[in-house]
């Protein structure tokens, strides 16, 4: 049997030109470690003229690390809060469910910011990039203030709606109020990092999250347990530390953008309302938010189907998907690199180079996820054992890991192609693909396989693999048609 990456290559070659899947040309004679070090340190290379392979790596490496940094926020909170007992952990879990909507808005809004800033940067229009950045920040600020005004005062009621007990509400309503009230740090952090990524300053986006994470990790136990001069705030202290860490990172972003020595120089004049640019930002960010929401909400449908097979199946799925999503985070970084390359090269009127960059990023992603898929498939049992010793739950976790990992080489292409559309400003194409693949295909397929075909929970896992593979194929077909090259931004 052919290895999975070979199968993926055959399938994708139906939609790409004869060189699309060939390994990218070497990025010169520079040792790889020097290229990686330069990517982390930051570089002034021109992403519209540098060798494509090197340009993709220079963007992807810090973006991959940025995604890893983003995941640490939640992990750090849970680690320290776990010492306070089950009610405190439940508070964090329920609040994170509410925060998912905020993260969805932040990711959707940042799609528009990246697309517009990348396009203006490729056009060598520094003033236009700064205006786009300013309007994107205003948009994020407006959304954040609206959420804080509506949601924060209702924190106890929202927890009760989520099924929290009176004890959990008494323990954790302060945590929830602080997180919802401080959501401005999330929105602005995402928006300004989208500006950095769009302009090609990926290393700065990474440094911002390193700073925020470091402060969160140091301040978390101080505010939770009252170490030294800090007040003992319990679970609320975790929210205070997180917002202080993110808030400091946001202030650092503002300082970097204002000082004028980076790719985007933001002044006060750029923060005045500019209706035409704001209209563009709203158009792209609105459809981007719907796109993310469609994908996120589809998991609710899968959870509903899985719940009919008992808590063991649900627990196994949860463990498997947490591991899978954590493993996929670096691939999202590679996808973001493709978005920046597409936006900048379309701005420079080099659509063929933009397309080449996408296939190069997709190849790198395929290699990474192909190896990761093999590791997850072969090591599913010991991986599952790290998270649970329950012999009734382990088989479901193993089944999820093994089944879903079979499609990793397809996911590699699907993720990159989706972000390529977004980077071009063609945000409706992936939105409609998500709607068709996840809601008109994945959910009905999961129900039929699990119930009518008698496969139980395994049918849901198979539906996940099939749907994401379908997304990759459909995206490849539409990408090859090239309509995205004419998107107006």
N, C-alpha and C positions, 0 to 999 in steps of 0.2 A: 504493500500500500504506500502511495506517495505521501511524503511528509505534508503537514497542513499548509505550510507556506507555499509549497509548490502548487497545491490545489488552488490556493488563493490567487497565485499568479496567473494560472490558466483562466480562471473566471474573470479576473480583472482585465486581462489582456483583450477580452472581447470588446471592452469599452475604451481602452487607451490606445495611443499610437504605439508603434513597435518599440519605441525607446522609453516609454513611460515608466516601465517597471524595472528597467535596467539599473543596476547599482549606480548611484551618482558618481561623477568623476571626482577623483581625489582633490582635496582643497589645497593644492600646492604641495611643496616639500616640507611644510611645517609639521613638526611632531604633533600628534593628536593632543598630548597633554598640554602643549603650549596653546593650542586653539581653545581647549577647555578652560585653561586658566584665564585667557584673555576674555572669554565669554563671561566668566564670573566677575572679573574685574571691570568689564565694560569696555566698549570700543567705539570709535568714531567711524567705522566703516560705512560705506554707502550701500544700502541693501538693494539698490536698483542697478548696481554695476559690479559688485563683488562676485566672485565665483559662487554659484547658487548653493552648492553643497556646504561651503564654509558659512555663507550667510544664514542658511537655515540652522546650522549648529550654533552659531553665535547668538541667535535669538532663542533657540529651543532650550539650551542648557540652563540659563537663568530662569526661563519660564517654567521648566520642570521643577526646579528648586523652589520657585515661588508657590507652585501648587502644593508642594510638600509642606511649606511653611504654613499655608492656609489651613491644612488639616490638623496642625498641631494645636491651634487655639482650643478646639473642642476637646481634644485628648487631654490637654493639661488641666482643663476645668474638671473633667470627670475624675481624673487621677486624685486630685486633692479633695474634691467634694465627697468621694467615696469613703473617706475617713469619718464623715459626719453621719453616716447611716443611710438606710434605704429611702427615707422620706426626702432627704436632700438630693440623692441621685435621681429620684423620680421627678423632682422639681426641674432639674437640669434637662432630663429627657423630654418632659412635656414642653418646656420652654423652647428647646431646640426644635420641636415639631412646629411651634408657632413661628420661630425664626426662619424656618425653611421658606416661608412665603417672602420674607425680607431678602433672603439670599437669592431667591428666584428673581425678585425685582432688581436686585443689584447686578446679577449676572446678565439679565436681559438688557438693562440700561447700559451696561458696559459694552455690549455688542455694538450698539450705535456709536458710542464714543470711540472705540477702536477703529471702526470702519471710516469714520469721517476724518479723524486725525491722521490715520495712515494715508488716506487719499491725498489730503493736503500736503503731507510731508513728502510724498512721492512727486507732487507737482512743484516742489521747492517753494511752497507758499507758507512761510513761517508765520506770517500774520494770520493767514486763514486757519492754520493749525491751532494757533493760540485762541482765536475766536471760537473755534469748535470746542476746544478744551473748556473754555470759560462757560459756554452754554451747557455743556454736559455736566459740569460741576453744579451749576444753578439748578438744573433739572434734578439731579440727585439730591441736592439739599431740599428742594421743594417737596419731593416725595417722602424724604425722611421726616421732615417736620410734620407732614400730614399724618404719617403713621404714628409718630410719637404722641401727637395730640389726641388721636382717636383711641389707640390701643393701650398706652401706658396706664391711664386712669382705670381701665377695665381689667387690669391684670388678674385680680382675684376671680372675677367672673369668667374670664377666658380659661383660667386653670380649671374651674368647675365644669365648664363646657367640655373640656378635654378629659373629664372623668377623674379629676384629682379628688382625693379625700379631704375632709376638713383639716386633718393634721398636716397634709402636704401643703394645703393653702396657707395655713398658719405659719408653717416653716419657710415656705418659698415664695410667697407673693412679692416680697421685696426684691428677690432675685429677678423674677419675671418683669416687674415694673422697671427695674434698672436696665435690663437688657432691651426691652421694648422702647423705653424712653431714650436710651443711648444708641438707637439704631442708626443715627446719623453717622456714627463712626464707621459702621459697616458700609453704608451707601457711598460715603466719600472715599473711603479706602479703595473700594472697587473701582469707582469712577476715575480717580486720579491714577491708579495703576493701569487702567485701560488707556489713559492718555499716554503714559510712559511706554506701554507696549506698542500702541499705534505709531508712535514716533520712532520706534526702534530702540528705545532706551530700556530694554528688558532687565538689565542688571540693576537699575535703580528700583524697579518694581520689586525685585527680589530683596534688596537691602531694606526696603521699607518694612516688609513683613518679618525680616530677621529682627529688626528693632522692636516691632510690636510684640513678637513672640517672646523675645528675651525679657521684656518688661512684664508681660503677662505671667511668665513662668516664675519670675522673682517675686512679683507683688502678690500672686495668688495665695500662697501659704501665709504671707504676712497679714493680709486682710481677713483671711478665713479664720486663722487661729490666734490673731492678735500678737504676732511676734514683735518684740521690741516696742517702739513707740506707736505702732499701728493699732487701731482699734480692732477688737474681735467682733467681726460681723457675720460669722458663720457662712452659710451658703450665699448670702448677699455679697459677701466679700469677693467671691469668685467673679460676680458680675462687675463689681467695682474695678477689680484688677484688669479684667478683660477690656472694659471701656477705657481705662486709663492707658493701657498698652496700645489699643487701636487709636485712641485719641492723640497720643504722642506721635504715633506713626503718621497720622493725618497732618498734624502740624509740621512734621518734617517734610511731608510731600509738598505742602504749601510753600515752605521756605525754599525747597529745591526749585519749584516751578517759578517762583518769584525772583530768584537771584540772577537768572538770565544766562547761565553758562551751560545749560543742557539743550536738548533738541527743541524743546518748547519753552518759550519765555512768556509767562502769564503776568499781565498787569491788571490794575483795577479796571481799566477801560474794557477789558475783555469780559468782565463780570456784569456789565450792563446788558439788559435784555436785548437780544438781536432776534427779531421775530422770524426772518427767513431761515437762519441757522437753527433756531430752536425748533422750528417746524420740521426740519430735516431730522434733527435729533429725536424728536417725538415719534416721527414715522418709523425710523429704524429701531429705536429702543422699544417702542410699543410692540412691534411685531416680534422683536427679539425676546421680550418678556413672555409673550404668548407662546413662543416656540419652546422656551425653557419650561413653562408651566405645563404644557401638553405632555412633555416627556416625564416631568416629575409626577404629575397626577396619574399617569398610567400605572405607576407602581402601587398606587392606592387600589386600583382595580385588581392587580395581581395579588395583593395582600388579601383582598376580599375573597378571591377564589381559593387561595391557600388556606384561609381560616376554616374552611369547611372540612379540611383534613386533619384538624386538631392542632394543639399547641406545639407538639413536637415538630411537625412539618414547618410551622411558622417560625419556630426558633431556629431550626436548621437553615431555613432560607435566609433569615436575618443574619446569621453568622456568615454564611457563604457570601452573601452580597456585600457585607461590610468589608470582608477580605478582598473581594473582587474590585470594589470601588476604590479602596485604598491602593490596590495594585495598578488601577487604571489612571490614577492621578498624574503620573509622569506623562502619559499619553495625551492628556488634555493640554499639558504644556507644549508638546510638539504640535498639537492642533492649533494652538494660539499663535505659534510661530508662523504657520502657514497663512493664517488670517492676516498677519502684519505684512508678510511678503506679497500677498495678493493685493492688498490695499495700496501699498507703496508702489508696486510695479504697474498697476493700472493707472495710478496717478502720474507715473513717468511715461505712460503710453507704451508700455511693454507687455501687452497681454500674453504673448507667447512665453516670456520669461516668468510671468506670474504662474502660468500653467505648469511650467517645468518645476517651479519651486514647490507646487502642491504635490506633484508626483514624487519629488525627492523626499519631502517631509513624510509622505505616506509610506515610502519604502523604509525609511528609518523607523517609523512607527511599527510597521509590519515586523521588522526584525526584533524589535524590543518586545512587542506583545506576543510574537510567536514563541520566543524563548520563555516568557512569563507564563504563557498558556501551557507549555510542556511541564514547567515546574509545578503549576497548580494541579495539573492532571495527575502527575506522578506522585506529588506530595500531599494530595487532598486529605488523606487520613491523619497524618501527623499534624497538618495545619489545623484541621478541625479539632483535634485533641487538645491543642493549646487553649482553645476557647471554651470547650465543654468536655466533661467526662461522662455525661449522660449518654448511655448506650442507645437510648431511644431517639435522641436528637442527632447524634453523630452521623448516622446514615443519610439523613436529609442534607446535612451540611456538606458531606462528601459528594453526594449526588449533584447538588447545586454547583459546587466548585468544578467538578469534572465536566458536567454537561455544558455549562456556560463557557468554560475555558476553551472548548472545542471551536468556538466561533471567534476567538481573539484576533486571528489574522484578518478576518473580515471587519471586525470592529475598528481595527487600525485604520483602514481606508475610510470607513464611514465617518469616524470622528474628524479626520483631517478634511474630508470633502465638505462636511457640514460647516466647519469653521471657514473653509475657503469661500463658500457662498456668502457667509456673514461678513468676511473681510472685504468682499467686493461690494457690499451694500445690498446684496440680493437676499434679504432676510426672510422674504415670504416663501421662497422655494424650500428651504429646510423646515420652515414652519408647517407647510402643507405636507411635506414628506413625513414629518413626525406625526401629524394627525392621521394620515393614512396608515402608516406602518404600525403605530402603537395602539390606536383606538379602533381602527377598522380591520386590523389584521392580528396583532399580538393578543389583545384581550379575548376576542372570539376564539382564536386558535388555542389559547391557554384553557379556556372553558371546555372546548370540545375535546382536546387531548386528555385533560384531567378527568372529565366526567363521562363523556360519551365513549371515548376510546379506552377508558378504564386504566389510564396510566397514573392516576392520582397526582401527587405533588410533582412527580417526575415530568408529567405533561406540561406543567408550568415552566419548569426549567428548560425543556425542549423549545417551548414557545419563545422564551427569551432569546435563545440562541438563533432560532430561525428568523425572528423578527429583526434582530440587529444585523444579521447577514443580509436580509432583504433590504434593509436601509442602506447598506453599503452598495449593493448592486444598483438600486434605484438611483442613488446619489451619483454613482459613476456614469450611468446612462445620461442623466441630465447635465452633469458636469461636462461631458464630452460634447454636448450640443453647443456649449459656449455662450448661451444667452447671458450668463453672469458677467461676461466681459463688457457688456453694454449697460450695466446697472448705473443709474445716476445717483451720485452722492454729493 
